Amino acid sequence: MLPFIIAMNEILLPEYNDQFLDQFDQEKQWLDSIETRVNELLDSDPGLLFSHLYRLDVEEHILLAILKHTSAEDLPKAISAEIWKRQKARAISRRNHPQNLILDSDY
């Protein structure tokens, strides 16, 4: 079973870890899982989808370009690809720039 981040009690994204970055053979599975959830949210609660996109740091100008230049039938796939791209970039950044724990008891 693939590890996932749970967002609003629904499977949305794979967890961040080195395994997440190195599983290129499972990328299609990740994308399919994300696309399934994007499709559900587009149909049932687009506002929640856009809230997720904001929290996932999907850039607004990229999302606007996707919405402007993508057909309705290809929209879930395009949004999913951008989510995947952004999450991979975040995971790489976290791996390359780890944050140290704050050990100050007054913090």
Backbone bond lengths (Angstrom), bond angles and torsions (degrees), N, CA, C in turn:
res aa  C-N    CA-C-N  psi(-1)  N-CA   C-N-CA  omega(-1)  CA-C   N-CA-C  phi
1 M - - - 1.451 - - 1.526 109.59 -
2 L 1.311 116.07 141.40 1.454 121.82 -178.75 1.521 110.35 -82.24
3 P 1.344 118.18 140.52 1.465 119.70 176.08 1.529 109.92 -74.76
4 F 1.319 116.34 141.05 1.459 120.23 -178.42 1.516 111.38 -135.11
5 I 1.304 115.19 152.19 1.461 121.91 167.83 1.526 105.83 -85.03
6 I 1.302 117.10 137.23 1.454 120.37 177.91 1.526 107.99 -97.60
7 A 1.311 115.86 123.10 1.464 121.30 179.79 1.522 107.78 -121.34
8 M 1.305 115.55 119.53 1.462 121.63 179.66 1.532 110.31 53.57
9 N 1.328 116.76 43.76 1.463 124.67 178.31 1.521 113.48 63.39
10 E 1.285 117.89 19.66 1.456 121.30 178.23 1.520 109.16 -129.27
11 I 1.309 116.06 147.57 1.461 120.15 175.59 1.521 107.74 -69.00
12 L 1.316 116.35 125.98 1.461 119.05 179.98 1.513 111.96 -129.26
13 L 1.309 118.37 -51.97 1.457 120.19 -171.96 1.515 112.23 -135.92
14 P 1.332 116.58 149.76 1.456 119.25 174.05 1.522 111.33 -66.45
15 E 1.336 116.03 153.98 1.460 120.88 177.61 1.518 110.36 -67.30
16 Y 1.334 115.36 157.59 1.454 121.46 174.49 1.520 108.54 -84.25
17 N 1.289 117.99 122.64 1.457 123.15 169.22 1.522 107.92 -172.74
18 D 1.326 116.21 172.10 1.462 118.48 -178.59 1.520 111.75 -62.25
19 Q 1.318 116.34 -33.63 1.456 120.01 178.30 1.530 109.75 -60.86
20 F 1.334 116.47 -39.33 1.460 122.72 177.72 1.529 110.30 -55.92
21 L 1.331 116.98 -40.58 1.462 120.94 -177.23 1.516 112.49 -77.94
22 D 1.323 117.19 -27.81 1.458 120.49 -172.53 1.519 113.91 -97.06
23 Q 1.292 119.46 2.27 1.453 121.59 -177.43 1.529 111.53 -96.46
24 F 1.305 116.08 59.24 1.459 119.89 -178.03 1.525 111.44 -61.99
25 D 1.337 116.54 -30.67 1.456 120.11 178.93 1.529 111.89 -67.49
26 Q 1.323 116.84 -20.24 1.462 120.20 179.77 1.528 112.68 -102.80
27 E 1.312 116.59 6.97 1.467 119.56 -178.23 1.522 111.69 -57.68
28 K 1.325 117.78 -39.67 1.468 120.54 178.87 1.524 110.76 -61.49
29 Q 1.336 116.93 -39.23 1.464 120.06 177.16 1.522 111.27 -62.82
30 W 1.329 116.59 -44.49 1.467 120.46 178.36 1.528 109.70 -59.68
31 L 1.320 115.56 -49.50 1.466 119.53 -177.98 1.525 111.43 -61.70
32 D 1.337 116.77 -40.87 1.465 119.94 178.48 1.525 111.26 -62.48
33 S 1.331 116.78 -41.60 1.469 120.79 179.18 1.524 111.12 -64.17
34 I 1.321 115.68 -44.52 1.467 120.13 178.95 1.523 109.83 -64.61
35 E 1.330 116.72 -44.18 1.460 120.34 -178.54 1.528 111.75 -62.97
36 T 1.324 116.66 -38.43 1.462 119.98 177.77 1.522 110.49 -59.35
37 R 1.327 115.97 -46.21 1.472 120.33 -179.07 1.529 111.16 -68.69
38 V 1.325 117.62 -40.23 1.467 120.74 177.62 1.526 109.53 -60.63
39 N 1.328 116.56 -44.08 1.462 121.19 178.42 1.524 111.23 -59.04
40 E 1.343 116.47 -45.71 1.465 120.82 178.67 1.526 110.79 -59.44
41 L 1.329 116.02 -45.90 1.463 119.36 -177.74 1.524 112.21 -69.75
42 L 1.324 117.98 -36.02 1.466 119.82 176.45 1.526 110.36 -60.76
43 D 1.335 116.36 -38.62 1.465 120.78 -179.23 1.522 112.99 -77.20
44 S 1.336 116.73 -39.40 1.460 119.32 -170.22 1.528 115.01 -103.25
45 D 1.333 117.26 -33.50 1.471 119.54 -174.60 1.530 110.79 -156.71
46 P 1.338 117.69 73.80 1.468 120.06 -178.98 1.526 112.97 -58.07
47 G 1.324 117.45 -32.29 1.463 120.26 178.46 1.518 111.67 -61.09
48 L 1.321 116.71 -41.09 1.460 121.21 177.78 1.527 110.28 -66.02
49 L 1.330 117.06 -39.26 1.467 120.24 176.93 1.523 109.91 -59.46
50 F 1.323 117.38 -47.31 1.465 120.02 -178.69 1.527 111.44 -67.39
51 S 1.312 116.70 -30.93 1.461 120.21 173.72 1.531 110.14 -64.25
52 H 1.331 116.39 -44.22 1.471 120.38 176.19 1.526 110.78 -60.64
53 L 1.322 116.43 -44.59 1.469 120.22 -178.62 1.526 110.60 -60.82
54 Y 1.317 116.99 -39.36 1.463 121.20 177.49 1.526 110.02 -62.62
55 R 1.337 116.49 -47.90 1.465 120.52 -178.76 1.524 112.44 -68.08
56 L 1.317 116.90 -25.31 1.466 121.02 178.35 1.525 111.78 -85.87
57 D 1.316 116.95 2.14 1.464 123.21 178.20 1.526 113.68 63.40
58 V 1.333 116.64 33.91 1.460 119.52 172.19 1.521 105.74 -74.72
59 E 1.317 116.03 123.33 1.462 120.24 -173.44 1.527 111.42 -66.22
60 E 1.325 114.42 137.09 1.461 120.98 -175.40 1.528 112.18 -60.16
61 H 1.324 117.91 -42.23 1.471 119.35 -177.86 1.532 110.97 -66.06
62 I 1.315 117.62 -31.73 1.472 120.53 176.87 1.524 109.39 -70.45
63 L 1.322 116.53 -44.37 1.460 120.53 178.82 1.531 110.91 -62.24
64 L 1.322 117.21 -41.76 1.468 120.26 177.84 1.523 111.39 -62.04
65 A 1.329 117.15 -40.08 1.467 120.75 177.52 1.527 110.71 -64.06
66 I 1.330 116.67 -41.44 1.467 120.33 177.64 1.525 109.79 -61.76
67 L 1.319 117.01 -47.10 1.461 120.81 -178.64 1.526 111.79 -63.98
68 K 1.317 116.80 -35.28 1.467 121.40 -177.45 1.527 112.64 -76.68
69 H 1.334 116.75 -38.17 1.465 120.01 -169.76 1.526 114.97 -109.06
70 T 1.318 118.47 6.56 1.460 120.87 -176.44 1.519 109.59 -116.31
71 S 1.330 115.64 136.89 1.463 119.69 177.73 1.526 109.61 -68.36
72 A 1.316 116.10 158.26 1.468 121.20 -178.17 1.521 111.56 -58.79
73 E 1.317 117.17 -38.38 1.473 119.46 -178.39 1.525 112.63 -70.77
74 D 1.332 117.70 -26.20 1.466 121.23 179.80 1.528 113.28 -95.47
75 L 1.324 116.69 -3.94 1.462 120.88 -175.82 1.537 113.50 -59.21
76 P 1.340 119.52 -47.27 1.474 118.25 179.23 1.528 112.93 -59.16
77 K 1.309 116.62 -40.10 1.468 120.38 -179.93 1.529 110.99 -66.20
78 A 1.325 117.37 -41.51 1.467 121.05 -179.35 1.533 111.26 -67.70
79 I 1.321 116.71 -43.21 1.468 119.84 178.53 1.522 109.97 -65.28
80 S 1.315 116.74 -41.91 1.469 121.25 179.17 1.516 111.61 -61.38
81 A 1.319 116.48 -42.17 1.469 120.23 178.95 1.525 110.67 -62.44
82 E 1.323 117.23 -38.68 1.468 120.12 179.10 1.526 111.25 -70.17
83 I 1.331 117.19 -39.10 1.467 120.24 175.62 1.522 109.50 -60.28
84 W 1.326 116.67 -47.62 1.465 121.82 -179.85 1.529 110.69 -58.92
85 K 1.325 116.00 -46.58 1.468 120.78 -179.51 1.529 110.50 -60.09
86 R 1.322 116.50 -44.51 1.466 120.78 -178.46 1.527 111.52 -67.03
87 Q 1.321 117.05 -41.77 1.458 120.22 -179.65 1.527 111.51 -66.45
88 K 1.319 117.01 -37.33 1.465 119.50 176.60 1.523 110.29 -65.08
89 A 1.334 116.89 -41.77 1.468 120.39 178.85 1.526 110.50 -62.90
90 R 1.325 117.44 -40.60 1.470 120.81 178.06 1.524 111.33 -64.54
91 A 1.321 116.54 -41.65 1.466 120.25 -179.81 1.523 110.89 -65.50
92 I 1.322 117.04 -40.56 1.470 120.92 177.83 1.520 109.64 -64.19
93 S 1.320 116.77 -43.30 1.462 120.49 179.03 1.526 111.06 -61.82
94 R 1.322 116.74 -43.24 1.469 119.98 178.66 1.521 111.49 -64.47
95 R 1.316 116.36 -36.67 1.466 119.82 178.81 1.523 110.32 -68.75
96 N 1.320 116.97 -41.59 1.466 121.40 -176.31 1.527 113.73 -80.13
97 H 1.317 117.18 -21.37 1.467 121.86 -177.72 1.526 109.82 -133.61
98 P 1.325 117.46 67.91 1.468 119.43 -178.16 1.525 111.55 -65.22
99 Q 1.304 115.10 144.67 1.463 121.53 178.00 1.522 108.70 -95.72
100 N 1.313 116.54 133.64 1.455 120.60 176.41 1.523 109.43 -80.16
101 L 1.308 115.72 146.88 1.453 120.12 176.41 1.519 109.84 -67.74
102 I 1.321 116.25 144.53 1.463 121.40 176.17 1.523 107.12 -83.53
103 L 1.312 116.19 116.27 1.457 121.16 -176.63 1.520 112.96 -99.80
104 D 1.313 117.97 -1.07 1.462 123.02 179.85 1.530 109.22 -69.39
105 S 1.317 117.28 120.28 1.467 121.08 -177.05 1.525 112.45 -68.01
106 D 1.328 117.95 -19.45 1.462 121.30 179.36 1.523 112.90 -85.28
107 Y 1.311 117.52 -7.36 1.457 120.42 -176.86 1.503 110.80 -77.30
